[in-house]
Amino acid sequence: MSEIISSAEAMEAMGATIIKRQMQDQATPAIIYLRGDLGAGKTTLVRGALRQLGHKGLVKSPTFTLVETYTLPPYEVYHFDLYRISDPEELDYIGIREFCTQQSICFIEWPDLGEPMVPKATLEISIEYHPQGRRLSVTTATK
């Protein structure tokens, strides 16, 4: 699927749609890779997904904290941003694989920077700049 997203509100709505479909089509754990340049809208998309799952509070980028955690029964949702890691082994030290359990949803920004330590994706989302906003492409990962 590929679609042009023209606003932050539309990006949030797409995040809600994607997570709704993901939860209908696939049992957890859901491991969702997010690819895109700085400011492309990755966290905005996650905000929409979290709202769909029932989160009412602030959603901030985990750029400096590495991971933000949201308890949204029956799920634990983890939003990772790997932009600032210097070595993929850092992920082993924090136990990234333990975060991605049968009751979790993991959004992972900049997954390429964490290879080979990041768990395999169930869904991959790419966001690119486009003259009318952003081009969002969604691919189901092959196992």
C-alpha positions in Angstrom: 0.0 0.0 0.0 1.2 3.5 -0.8 -0.6 6.7 -0.1 0.1 10.5 0.0 -0.5 12.0 3.4 -1.1 15.8 3.3 -1.3 16.8 7.0 -0.4 15.8 10.5 -4.0 15.0 11.2 -4.1 12.6 8.2 -0.8 11.0 9.4 -2.4 10.3 12.8 -5.5 8.9 11.2 -3.3 6.6 9.1 -1.5 5.5 12.2 -4.9 4.6 13.7 -6.0 2.7 10.6 -2.7 0.8 10.4 -2.7 -0.4 14.0 -6.4 -1.3 13.8 -5.7 -3.5 10.8 -2.6 -4.9 12.3 -4.4 -6.0 15.4 -7.2 -7.6 13.4 -4.9 -9.4 11.0 -2.1 -10.5 13.3 -1.6 -11.7 16.8 0.9 -9.8 18.9 3.7 -9.3 19.1 3.6 -6.6 16.4 7.0 -5.3 15.5 6.6 -2.3 13.3 9.6 -0.8 11.6 9.4 3.0 10.8 11.7 4.4 8.2 12.0 8.0 7.2 14.1 11.1 7.4 14.1 13.4 10.5 10.8 15.2 10.7 9.1 12.9 8.2 6.2 12.0 10.6 7.2 8.8 12.3 6.2 9.9 15.8 3.0 11.5 14.4 2.0 8.1 12.9 2.7 6.4 16.3 0.6 9.0 18.1 -2.3 8.1 15.9 -1.8 4.4 16.6 -1.6 5.0 20.3 -4.8 7.0 20.3 -6.5 4.2 18.5 -5.3 1.8 21.3 -6.8 4.2 23.9 -3.8 6.4 25.0 -5.0 9.9 26.0 -1.8 11.5 27.1 1.3 13.1 25.5 3.2 11.2 22.9 6.8 12.3 22.5 9.6 11.2 20.4 12.0 8.8 22.2 15.0 10.3 20.4 16.8 11.0 23.7 15.2 8.4 25.9 15.6 5.5 23.4 12.3 4.0 24.3 8.9 5.3 25.5 6.5 2.9 27.2 2.7 2.9 27.1 0.6 0.4 29.1 -2.7 0.0 27.1 -4.3 -3.2 28.3 -4.1 -5.8 27.0 -0.9 -4.5 25.4 2.4 -3.0 26.4 3.4 -0.6 23.6 7.1 0.4 23.2 8.2 3.2 20.9 11.9 2.9 20.1 14.1 5.5 18.3 17.5 4.1 17.5 18.8 7.3 15.8 21.3 8.0 18.6 22.7 4.6 19.3 26.4 4.2 18.5 26.5 0.4 18.4 23.7 -2.2 17.9 25.0 -4.1 20.9 23.6 -1.3 23.1 20.2 -2.9 22.3 21.3 -6.2 23.7 22.3 -4.4 26.9 18.9 -2.9 27.3 17.2 -6.2 26.4 15.3 -5.1 23.3 14.1 -8.7 22.7 12.6 -8.9 26.2 10.4 -5.8 25.3 8.9 -7.6 22.3 6.8 -10.3 24.0 3.5 -11.9 23.1 1.6 -9.0 24.8 3.6 -6.2 23.2 3.6 -3.9 20.2 7.0 -2.4 19.3 7.4 0.6 17.0 11.1 0.8 16.0 12.3 4.0 14.3 15.6 3.7 12.4 15.7 -0.1 12.6 18.7 -0.4 10.2 20.9 1.2 12.9 20.1 -1.7 15.3 20.7 -4.6 13.0 21.2 -7.4 13.7 19.9 -6.9 17.3 16.4 -5.7 16.4 13.7 -8.4 16.3 12.3 -9.2 12.8 9.4 -6.9 11.7 5.8 -7.9 11.1 5.2 -4.7 9.3 7.4 -2.1 7.6 6.4 1.6 7.1 8.4 4.1 5.0 7.6 7.8 5.0 9.2 10.0 2.3 8.9 13.7 1.6 6.6 14.4 -1.3 5.5 17.7 -3.0 1.9 17.2 -1.6 3.1 16.1 1.9 4.5 12.7 2.6 4.4 9.4 0.7 3.6 6.5 3.1 4.3 3.0 2.1 3.3 -0.1 4.1 4.7 -3.5 3.6 3.9 -6.7 5.4 7.2 -8.2 6.4 8.0 -11.7 5.2 9.2 -14.3 7.7 
